[in-house]
Amino acid sequence: MSESFDAIVVGAGPAGNAAAYTLAQAGLAVLQIERGEAPGAKNVQGAILYADALERLIPDFREEAPLERHIIEQRMWVMDDESHIGTHFRSNDFSRPPHNRYTIIRAKFDKWFSKKVQEAGALVICETTVTGLLRDGAGKVIGVQTDRGDGAVYAEVVVIADGVNSLLARKAGFRAELAPKDVALAVKEIHFMPKEAVESRFNIRAGQGVVIEMMGKITQGMMGTGFLYTNTDSISIGVGVMLSDLMAQRLTPWELLEQTKAHPSVQPLLEGGEMKEYAAHLIPEGGFHAIPRVFGDGWVIAGDSGMFVNAVHREGSNLAMTTGRMAAETIIDLARAGLPMTAEHLAAYRRRLDDCFVIKDMKKYKDLPDIFHANNQFFTTYPELVNGAARTMLTVDGVDKRSKEKEIFACFRERRSLFGLLGDAFKLWRAFR
Ligand SMILES: Cc1cc2nc3c(=O)[nH]c(=O)nc-3n(C[C@H](O)[C@H](O)[C@H](O)COP(=O)(O)OP(=O)(O)OC[C@H]3O[C@@H](n4cnc5c(N)ncnc54)[C@H](O)[C@@H]3O)c2cc1C
């Protein structure tokens, strides 16, 4: 290989596919390079697909994309060791097309997405690893080096979409080394069972799905959450916690997942299922402050490699697709205007991101990672207190309700002073404001 392209896209996850698709649709000569034997082979996700981000690329995707179930109900569980207390939102609006969210299996979905990229005209090469960026004398990126013999390929611009580890961006000095406090390590399993079992367990009809997000004692005081998603004939279950917490506590994520699966609220939902797939993967959860510079002379960064994940709302793939699309739209504008792919011109990409939900949402929660990291009472004390309060009030045992209230207040006072409570309320306000 020593050809030249308008753009090279590294990686065939949601970010790389969105970028390559948009560029190829506009008629640019695009080469996309993926190290897996097929797109999706290396990718791990829960997985919830947010329709909006894909619809902006492929408006009729629902007619052919491999979708599992559309989500009609979202539960949020706060758990202690024996119970959970939570919210539960179910709406008939979510049953009516066009549906807003779907469960997907990434291995199938990424293959379909890649087919669309190829149909749009991009050249997609798999089983090829990009080992570095090529630069000219002035430092401008002019192409990539791959692990194939004669593996240099040249382009006007390189879209770096190689995921959370982003060896390329780190090696080139475009991004700092991954700090354990900025990434979560997540593990997930898929448990297969007849689709009728999925539907009866969650009170849903054919095609409908349920999401359960979990927090509390399941992460043993570490900053993190668990999830359970319904697929057509399987259930995905996973848990993710900050890598720095795991290192400090010397626990493995598999231990956490086993404990989550054994929780009395979770275990009956998985009963009888056959576990066929498991995987572990990092998630960039450092938030707004962890976002690196996303453009330079001849390069842009999109998706997880740019640390674009909104951990509060469990959104990652949509940020990946949106950043990939916006990187591509910036490149297309410059190409059409005959402007060179310099940092000065590619800065328009960052301005696009600033103006859309990606940066606005990440900025909104900019303080949250630090606050939750430093205050593990939100994952231990409060889940225990609120579950204990519910247990006390709902147990009918001849004790009058006023006495029960006093008992609950005494429990709260014992575990958290009034100043502590007020301080925590202020921290929550700061984290979510
Ligand atoms: C357990 C888990 C659950 C999640 N659940 C959800 C969810 O429900 N909803 C959601 O929206 N997000 C979720 N996410 C986040 C979501 O998966 C990511 O945000 C999304 O995959 C990022 O897309 P990406 O294209 O940037 O990176 P990736 O999907 O990681 O794709 C990067 C691609 O680049 C390739 N690559 C890497 N290095 C090279 C190289 N040197 N040369 C060539 N190719 C290379 C990789 O093989 C890979 O295919 C979850 C993540 C995890 C781990």
The ligand as a Gaussian input file, in Angstrom:
#p B3LYP/6-31G(d) Opt

LIG

0 1
 C      -19.681000      -2.824000      28.848000
 C      -19.996000      -1.588000      28.072000
 C      -21.320000      -1.196000      27.931000
 C      -21.628000      -0.059000      27.194000
 N      -22.931000       0.248000      27.013000
 C      -23.271000       1.285000      26.212000
 C      -24.625000       1.511000      25.877000
 O      -25.504000       0.757000      26.282000
 N      -24.922000       2.555000      25.058000
 C      -23.950000       3.370000      24.555000
 O      -24.279000       4.294000      23.804000
 N      -22.646000       3.167000      24.834000
 C      -22.285000       2.139000      25.642000
 N      -20.969000       1.881000      25.880000
 C      -19.954000       2.781000      25.314000
 C      -19.754000       2.497000      23.816000
 O      -19.494000       1.137000      23.636000
 C      -18.592000       3.317000      23.277000
 O      -18.756000       4.672000      23.639000
 C      -18.504000       3.203000      21.757000
 O      -18.272000       1.887000      21.380000
 C      -17.359000       4.087000      21.234000
 O      -17.222000       3.909000      19.847000
 P      -15.824000       4.152000      19.140000
 O      -16.063000       3.930000      17.696000
 O      -15.252000       5.441000      19.576000
 O      -14.847000       3.032000      19.739000
 P      -14.910000       1.452000      19.610000
 O      -16.303000       0.983000      19.533000
 O      -14.044000       0.931000      20.695000
 O      -14.228000       1.159000      18.199000
 C      -12.832000       1.358000      17.985000
 C      -12.409000       0.475000      16.840000
 O      -11.063000       0.760000      16.493000
 C      -10.372000      -0.454000      16.255000
 N       -8.950000      -0.184000      16.476000
 C       -8.336000       0.108000      17.644000
 N       -7.035000       0.339000      17.459000
 C       -6.804000       0.195000      16.139000
 C       -5.638000       0.298000      15.325000
 N       -4.448000       0.670000      15.837000
 N       -5.749000       0.048000      14.011000
 C       -6.951000      -0.311000      13.450000
 N       -8.092000      -0.420000      14.179000
 C       -8.009000      -0.163000      15.494000
 C      -10.978000      -1.424000      17.249000
 O      -10.777000      -2.783000      16.865000
 C      -12.442000      -1.016000      17.204000
 O      -13.174000      -1.719000      16.229000
 C      -20.605000       0.731000      26.611000
 C      -19.271000       0.350000      26.752000
 C      -18.968000      -0.814000      27.457000
 C      -17.532000      -1.236000      27.558000

